[in-house]
Amino acid sequence: MKPLIYQIIIIAFVWTGMVFFLDEMDQLSKMIFYVVTSWLLLLIVLLVKQFISQRKNSN
């Protein structure tokens, strides 16, 4: 679970930096921004799924 959390933190840091320049981005940059956003959301879903399964197995 730790590698997943570390990856979420790193991607969130990159995503936050990209948000500040969203207005100045061209079409390709915005597409990269959307890919990073999708990857971040996928990681969050996987983290929640893993958390729920670990909690379910411990009971």
Residue pairs with C-beta under 8 A, 6 or more apart in sequence:
1 47
1 50
1 51
1 54
4 43
4 46
4 47
4 50
5 47
7 43
8 40
8 43
8 44
8 47
11 36
11 39
11 40
11 43
12 40
14 36
15 33
15 36
15 37
15 40
18 25
18 32
18 33
18 36
21 29
22 30
22 33
25 33
